[in-house]
Amino acid sequence: MLKAAIFLTLIAAGISIFFSSSGDLNIPTLPETNWGSKKNEKESTEIRPFKIDVSSSVIEDLKYRLSHRRSYVEPLEDVAWTYGISSKYLNPVLDYWNNKYNWSERQALLNKYPQFVTNIQGLNIHFYHIKPTNLPKDRNVKVLPLMMIHGWPGSIVEFQKIIPLLTTPSPKYDFVFELILPSLPGYGFSEGAVRPGMGAAQVSVIFKNLMQRLGFEKFYLQGGDWGAVVAANMATLYPEKVIGLHSNMCSANDMSNIFWSFVGSCFPSLIVESEHYSKFYPFGETLKNLIEETGYFHIQATKPDTIGLAVSSSPDALAAYLLEKFSTWTNKAYKTRDDGALLEKYTLDELLDNIMVYWVTNSMTTSVRLYAETMNTAYRALKIERLPVKVPTACAIFPNEILKMPKSVLKNRYPNIVQYNYMARGGHFAAFEEPQLLADDVFSFVKLMQHTQKESQ
């Protein structure tokens, strides 16, 4: 009886939500705002080769700071990482960074693939542009453009292991990818805005213009975290340009989807097939996890400069703040381990590569401003995230993702889901953690798309 009462209450609430939020929403035309400091200068369309080249003085300063860090407060007994990163683990990491991590070697690895910078809407935007090599001569292999977009607290470092998997021809497929991997504005080697207003939708305009400058009128998109948000917005705003969207963080967070999540917590069979109940429900467990792990989100969405300046003031502060996310977001169970289980999926060099991108560019503050610009009243009034993503979509659901949703709920926002796969393992940083799994899923999706296109011709 109690469940029935709850269900009836939820139905009433759902009807209320439906009538309060329904109605046709128009796709807005966003202006191509100049976000740079030279507002009145004509934008250069030049595409310039780029290499990461950090001066020795920056590295010397880093080592000095690491060598002269203060002593840390001891963690409580037997709490592992449940209170955040453990200082007992952080100290050895910082010693390694100072004494064994070889930046010159790591910089050379990050410079392995071609990189460029071009000015888009007043900002110098950094990106990798990698074309496949060794195309077979005995068969026709199509080269398809694919933009992959990272998120926070990641960077272009996340894609280093997946690049060869996507650009190397395989006998199983008659296509391969030409990759465009941009750094989000304000992240790493891409400039950040000098004036407010550049949220995720405005970044979508910049990246659409980047693809257009590179000569791509139609292309595929892939993203996770902020990359998933930006890619979905690109597909919404420019559906004529996006052939297909692959996301490892499909989300639909309007009120109707929250309503259905609550319904599913009481009656899972209404939302998901019986064999998948445990993957999505009970909803209370998901809600508990979100509350525990999203405190960072609130402060970055409201006071980005405060946290940005505090964290970027020292390398040990930056490492502590970012490494904790790479533990918990990879698998929430890792916080019960004394070492945060960081080396289960990553090497220490890889993790420090990502931290170095933030450190040498001093981009922590400009990166977290994306939260504030996408969560404020002016941005939310655009209602971009309430618009349907009508292009063919693939959702890769990694089991340890922070927020994952059943296909039935996601279809409210993505009415054209053509592939929905629950992955065998992995968490939030899919390309970084499980590059082969993600690459296989991208190939599977695009193969399906290519087959559909052939049938329609």
C-alpha positions in Angstrom: 0.0 0.0 0.0 2.8 2.4 0.9 4.5 1.8 -2.5 1.2 2.4 -4.2 0.7 5.7 -2.4 4.2 6.8 -3.2 3.6 5.8 -6.8 0.4 7.8 -7.1 2.1 10.8 -5.5 4.9 10.6 -8.0 2.5 10.3 -10.9 0.7 13.5 -9.7 4.1 15.2 -9.4 5.1 13.9 -12.8 1.9 15.3 -14.4 2.6 18.6 -12.8 6.2 18.6 -14.0 5.0 17.7 -17.5 2.6 20.6 -17.8 4.9 23.1 -16.2 7.9 22.2 -18.5 6.3 21.0 -21.7 6.1 23.1 -24.8 8.1 23.6 -28.0 11.6 25.0 -27.4 13.3 26.7 -30.2 17.0 26.1 -31.0 18.7 29.4 -30.2 21.1 31.1 -32.6 24.1 31.9 -30.4 26.3 34.8 -31.3 29.9 34.3 -32.3 31.2 36.4 -29.4 34.8 37.5 -29.3 36.1 36.1 -26.0 39.7 37.4 -26.3 41.5 40.5 -25.0 41.9 42.1 -28.4 38.2 42.5 -28.9 38.3 44.9 -31.9 41.2 43.3 -33.8 40.4 41.2 -36.9 40.7 37.5 -36.1 43.5 35.7 -37.8 42.5 32.5 -39.6 46.1 31.1 -39.6 46.6 27.5 -38.3 50.0 27.4 -36.7 52.0 24.3 -35.8 52.5 24.0 -32.0 54.8 22.1 -29.7 54.7 22.0 -25.9 58.0 23.7 -24.9 58.1 24.5 -21.2 61.1 26.6 -20.1 63.7 25.3 -17.7 62.9 28.1 -15.3 59.3 26.8 -14.9 60.6 23.3 -14.0 63.2 24.7 -11.6 60.5 26.7 -9.9 58.3 23.6 -9.6 61.1 21.5 -8.1 61.9 24.3 -5.6 58.2 24.4 -4.5 58.1 20.6 -4.2 61.3 20.5 -2.2 60.1 23.2 0.2 56.5 22.1 0.8 55.3 22.2 4.4 54.5 19.2 6.6 51.0 17.9 6.3 48.4 17.0 9.0 48.3 13.2 9.5 45.2 11.5 8.4 42.8 10.0 10.9 43.2 6.3 11.7 41.7 3.8 9.3 39.9 6.2 7.0 41.8 5.5 3.8 40.6 8.2 1.3 37.1 8.6 2.7 38.0 12.0 4.0 39.8 12.9 0.7 43.3 12.2 -0.4 45.6 10.7 2.2 48.7 12.8 3.1 50.5 9.5 3.7 50.0 8.7 0.0 50.5 12.2 -1.3 54.0 12.6 0.1 55.5 9.7 -1.8 53.8 11.0 -5.0 55.3 14.4 -4.6 58.7 12.9 -3.9 58.4 11.0 -7.1 57.3 14.1 -9.0 60.3 16.0 -7.7 63.0 13.4 -8.0 62.1 10.8 -10.6 59.5 12.2 -12.9 61.3 13.2 -16.1 59.4 16.1 -17.8 61.6 16.3 -20.8 60.8 12.7 -21.7 57.1 13.1 -20.9 56.9 16.4 -22.9 58.4 14.5 -25.9 55.7 11.9 -25.6 53.0 14.6 -25.6 54.6 16.1 -28.6 54.5 12.8 -30.5 51.4 13.7 -32.5 50.9 16.9 -34.6 49.5 19.8 -32.6 48.3 23.2 -33.8 46.9 26.5 -32.5 44.4 28.8 -34.3 42.5 31.8 -33.2 38.7 31.3 -32.9 36.5 34.1 -31.7 39.5 35.9 -30.1 41.0 32.9 -28.4 44.0 30.8 -29.3 42.6 27.2 -29.4 45.0 24.3 -29.1 44.3 21.0 -30.7 45.8 17.7 -31.9 45.1 16.9 -35.6 46.1 13.3 -36.3 45.6 11.7 -39.7 45.8 8.0 -40.2 48.9 6.5 -41.8 49.7 3.2 -43.5 46.3 3.1 -45.3 46.1 -0.3 -47.1 46.6 -0.1 -50.9 44.6 -3.3 -51.6 41.2 -2.0 -50.4 39.3 1.2 -50.0 39.4 2.5 -46.5 37.4 5.7 -45.8 38.9 8.3 -43.5 36.2 9.8 -41.2 36.6 13.0 -39.2 36.1 12.5 -35.4 36.3 15.3 -32.8 36.9 14.0 -29.3 36.4 16.4 -26.4 37.8 15.9 -22.9 36.5 17.3 -19.6 37.6 18.3 -16.1 39.9 17.5 -14.3 41.3 15.9 -17.5 43.0 17.2 -20.5 44.3 16.1 -23.9 46.5 13.7 -21.9 43.5 11.5 -21.5 43.5 10.6 -25.2 47.2 9.6 -25.7 46.5 5.8 -25.4 43.4 5.8 -27.6 44.9 7.8 -30.5 46.7 4.9 -32.2 43.6 2.6 -31.7 41.4 5.0 -33.7 43.9 6.0 -36.4 45.3 2.6 -37.3 43.4 0.8 -40.0 41.9 -2.6 -39.0 40.9 -5.5 -41.4 37.5 -5.6 -39.5 36.5 -2.1 -40.8 36.4 -0.3 -44.1 37.0 3.1 -42.3 39.4 4.7 -39.9 39.4 8.0 -38.1 41.1 11.4 -38.6 41.2 12.8 -35.1 40.7 16.4 -34.0 41.4 16.6 -30.2 41.0 20.2 -28.9 41.8 21.5 -25.5 38.7 23.1 -24.0 39.0 27.0 -23.8 40.7 27.8 -20.5 42.2 24.3 -20.3 45.9 23.6 -20.8 47.2 25.3 -23.9 43.9 26.8 -25.0 43.3 30.4 -23.9 40.4 31.2 -21.6 37.8 33.9 -22.0 38.6 37.4 -20.6 34.9 38.3 -20.0 32.0 36.3 -18.5 29.4 34.3 -20.5 31.3 31.4 -22.1 29.5 28.3 -21.0 29.3 24.9 -22.6 27.0 26.0 -25.4 29.3 28.9 -26.3 32.2 26.4 -26.4 30.2 24.4 -28.8 30.1 27.4 -31.2 33.9 27.7 -30.9 34.4 24.0 -31.7 32.0 24.1 -34.6 34.0 27.0 -36.0 37.2 25.0 -35.5 35.9 22.1 -37.5 34.7 24.5 -40.2 38.1 26.2 -40.4 39.7 22.7 -40.8 37.4 22.1 -43.8 35.0 19.6 -42.2 31.4 20.4 -43.0 30.2 17.0 -41.5 31.9 15.0 -38.8 31.4 12.6 -35.8 31.7 13.7 -32.2 32.7 11.9 -29.0 33.0 13.1 -25.5 32.9 12.5 -21.8 32.4 14.8 -18.8 32.3 18.4 -20.1 33.2 16.9 -23.5 29.9 15.0 -23.4 28.0 18.2 -22.6 29.7 20.2 -25.3 29.4 17.5 -27.9 25.6 17.1 -27.2 25.2 20.8 -27.5 27.0 20.8 -30.8 24.7 18.0 -32.0 21.7 20.1 -30.8 22.7 23.4 -32.3 24.2 22.1 -35.5 22.5 18.8 -36.4 23.3 19.3 -40.1 27.0 19.1 -39.4 27.1 16.2 -36.9 26.8 12.7 -38.5 26.7 10.9 -35.2 27.3 11.5 -31.5 29.1 9.0 -29.3 29.1 9.8 -25.6 30.4 8.0 -22.5 28.4 10.3 -20.3 24.9 10.5 -21.8 22.8 12.5 -19.4 19.2 13.9 -19.3 18.8 16.0 -16.2 15.6 17.9 -16.6 12.7 17.5 -14.1 10.9 14.8 -16.0 13.9 12.6 -15.9 14.4 13.1 -12.2 10.8 12.2 -11.8 11.3 8.9 -13.7 14.4 8.1 -11.7 12.3 8.3 -8.5 9.6 6.1 -10.1 12.3 3.6 -11.0 13.5 3.5 -7.4 10.1 2.2 -6.4 9.2 0.2 -9.5 12.4 -0.6 -11.5 10.5 -2.8 -14.0 8.8 0.4 -15.3 12.2 1.8 -16.2 14.7 -1.0 -17.0 14.7 -4.6 -17.9 14.9 -7.0 -14.9 18.4 -8.1 -15.5 19.6 -4.5 -15.3 18.0 -3.4 -12.0 21.1 -3.5 -10.0 23.1 -1.4 -12.5 20.9 1.6 -12.0 18.9 1.2 -8.8 18.2 1.6 -6.0 18.1 5.3 -6.8 18.8 6.2 -3.2 22.3 4.7 -3.5 23.0 6.8 -6.6 21.7 9.9 -4.9 23.9 9.2 -1.8 26.9 8.8 -4.1 26.1 12.1 -5.9 25.8 14.0 -2.6 29.1 12.6 -1.4 31.1 13.2 -4.5 29.8 16.6 -5.9 30.8 19.1 -3.2 33.5 20.3 -5.6 30.8 21.0 -8.2 29.0 23.5 -6.0 32.1 25.6 -5.2 33.3 25.6 -8.8 29.9 26.6 -10.0 29.7 29.5 -7.5 33.2 30.6 -6.6 35.5 29.3 -9.3 38.2 31.9 -8.8 38.5 31.2 -5.0 39.1 27.5 -5.5 41.1 28.0 -8.6 43.5 30.5 -7.0 43.8 28.4 -3.8 44.6 25.1 -5.7 46.9 26.6 -8.3 49.0 28.3 -5.6 51.2 25.2 -5.0 51.9 22.0 -6.9 51.1 19.9 -3.9 47.6 21.5 -3.6 47.0 21.0 -7.3 48.1 17.3 -7.1 45.9 16.7 -4.0 42.8 18.2 -5.6 43.1 16.4 -8.9 44.4 13.0 -7.8 41.5 12.5 -5.5 39.1 12.8 -8.4 41.1 10.2 -10.4 40.6 7.8 -7.6 37.0 8.2 -6.6 35.7 8.9 -10.1 37.4 5.8 -11.5 35.7 3.7 -8.9 34.0 4.9 -5.7 35.2 1.8 -3.9 38.8 3.0 -4.3 38.4 5.5 -1.5 38.5 2.6 0.9 42.0 1.8 -0.2 45.0 3.3 1.6 46.6 4.2 -1.8 43.4 5.3 -3.4 44.0 2.5 -6.0 45.4 5.1 -8.4 47.8 2.7 -10.0 45.0 0.2 -10.8 44.3 2.0 -14.1 47.0 4.6 -14.5 50.7 5.0 -14.2 52.0 7.7 -11.9 53.7 9.3 -15.0 50.4 9.5 -16.8 48.7 11.1 -13.8 51.5 13.6 -13.4 51.4 14.4 -17.1 47.8 15.6 -16.7 48.7 17.6 -13.6 51.6 19.2 -15.4 49.3 20.4 -18.2 47.4 22.4 -15.5 50.5 23.5 -13.7 52.7 24.8 -16.6 49.8 26.7 -18.1 48.4 27.9 -14.8 45.0 27.0 -16.1 43.2 25.7 -13.0 41.2 28.9 -12.5 40.2 29.3 -16.1 39.2 25.7 -16.3 36.8 25.6 -13.4 35.1 28.8 -14.6 33.3 26.6 -17.1 31.2 25.4 -14.2 30.1 28.8 -13.1 29.4 29.9 -16.7 27.2 26.9 -17.4 25.3 26.9 -14.1 24.3 30.6 -13.9 20.9 32.0 -14.5 21.6 33.6 -17.8 22.9 30.3 -19.3 20.1 28.2 -17.9 17.6 30.6 -19.5 18.8 29.3 -22.9 17.4 25.9 -22.0 20.0 24.2 -24.3 20.1 21.0 -22.2 16.3 20.7 -22.5 16.4 20.5 -26.3 16.4 17.1 -27.9 19.5 15.7 -29.5 18.1 14.3 -32.7 21.2 13.1 -34.4 22.0 9.4 -34.2 23.5 8.7 -30.8 25.5 6.0 -29.1 25.7 5.9 -25.3 28.5 3.9 -23.7 27.6 3.3 -20.0 30.6 2.5 -17.9 29.6 0.8 -14.7 31.6 3.0 -12.4 30.5 6.3 -14.0 29.3 8.8 -11.3 25.9 9.3 -13.0 24.5 6.7 -15.4 20.9 6.5 -16.7 18.8 3.7 -18.3 18.1 4.0 -22.0 14.4 4.5 -21.3 15.2 7.7 -19.4 17.8 8.9 -21.8 15.4 8.7 -24.8 13.6 11.7 -23.5 16.6 13.7 -24.5 18.2 11.5 -27.1 15.2 10.2 -29.2 17.6 8.7 -31.8 19.7 6.3 -29.7 21.0 3.7 -32.1 23.5 2.0 -29.8 23.4 1.6 -26.0 26.0 -0.6 -24.5 26.7 -1.3 -20.8 30.4 -1.7 -20.7 32.2 -4.5 -19.0 34.3 -2.3 -16.7 35.5 1.3 -16.3 34.5 4.6 -14.8 34.4 8.3 -15.5 37.7 8.6 -17.5 36.9 6.1 -20.2 39.6 7.0 -22.8 42.2 7.1 -20.1 41.1 4.0 -18.2 39.8 1.7 -20.9 41.0 3.0 -24.3 40.4 -0.3 -26.1 36.8 -0.7 -24.8 36.0 2.8 -25.8 37.6 2.5 -29.2 35.8 -0.7 -29.9 32.5 0.9 -29.0 33.2 3.9 -31.2 34.0 1.7 -34.1 30.9 -0.4 -33.5 28.7 2.7 -33.6 30.3 4.2 -36.7 30.1 0.8 -38.5 26.4 0.8 -37.8 26.1 4.4 -39.1 28.0 3.6 -42.3 25.8 0.5 -42.9 22.6 2.6 -42.4 23.9 5.2 -44.8 24.6 2.6 -47.5 21.1 1.2 -47.1 19.5 4.6 -47.5 21.4 5.4 -50.7 
